[in-house]
């Protein structure tokens, strides 16, 4: 069974880890926290599913992320919907940075809670 990378797989912060620290979800590297992921830092986010990827009607896909982020990993976004417990989430931050995250069930639920 496949497991989530808990990483930024495309866009800004690509290759950086995503994890939980002090009850918060954060993007981090070996030097520490680079960016918290919560309602204060996130403009919007969207779970990427096969339907969203194919429809092209998603505002976050059309305007915010565009082909720069999803182009090279579009196929991976479709595959993630088939892997239970693995989520790909497109995040648009308030500072206009954009990231595509691959998260496990625990981190995805924390992201939803912190961005509510």
N, C-alpha and C positions, 0 to 999 in steps of 0.2 A: 504494500500500500504506500502510495506517495505521501510525503509530508511537506507542509508549507515551508518556504524558505525564511519567512519572517524578515523580508528584505524589501528595499526599494528596487524594483526590477526595471524601471525605465523613468526617464525624466530627471528633474532636479533631485539630487541626493542619490542617484543611481549607485547601487552596490552597497549602500549603507544599511546597517541592521535596523530592524524595528523591534522594540521590546517594551517591557513593562518596568517602570522604575518608580518607586514610591507611590504606587497606585495609579500612575499616569502612563499613557502610551506615548512613546518617544521614538524619534529617529536618532540614532547614535552611531558613533564610531569609537575607535580606541581612545580618543581624547576626551570623550564624554558625550553629553547630550547636545545634539545639533539643533533639534527642533521638537517642541512638544506638539502633540496632535490632539487638539481639543477645540471646543467651541470658540475660544478666543483667537485661535490661529487659523482655523479652517473656514474658508468661504463656503465650500460645498464639497460633497463626496458622493460617489456612486459605485455601487457594486456592479462589476462588469460581468455580465452573463452572455451566453450565446445570443439571446434575443436582443440585448442592448447593442452588442457589437455589430449584429447584422442589420438592425433597423435603421441606424443612422439618424434617428430622430432625437436622440439624447442630446440635450443642450451641452452637457459637459463634454461629450465626445465631439460634437460638431464645432463648438466655439472654443472651449477652454483648452482641451488637450490636443485635439487635432492629430494629424498624421505624425507629428514629431514624436509624440510619446507612444501612441498606439500602433503606428505603422509597423515597426520591427517586431512587436510582441503581440500583434493582433491574433495570431494563431494560438499563442499561449493563453490569451484571455478566453478564447472559446474552449480550450481544453480544460481550464480550471473549473468550469461549471460541472464537469463530469467527475471531478475529484472531490468527494464529500469531505467537508472539513477544511478545504482549502479555498480561500477567497481572494479574488483580485479586486482591488478597490482603487479607483481613480480619485485623487485628492487634489483639489485646487485650494491653495493657501491664500490667505488675505494679502500676503506680500507678492502675489502673482506667480509664485513658484508652483510647479505642478509635478506630481509624482504618481507612479503606478506602484501600488504595494501588493505583495503577496503575503497573506496572513493566515495563521491557523485559526481555529474556531475561537479559542480563548482571546486572542488579540483582536479579532474582528468584533466580538461582542463588546470588548472594552472600548474600541474605537466608536462604535455606535453609541454607547453610553456617554462617553466623554464629549461627543459632538452633538448631542441632543439639545 
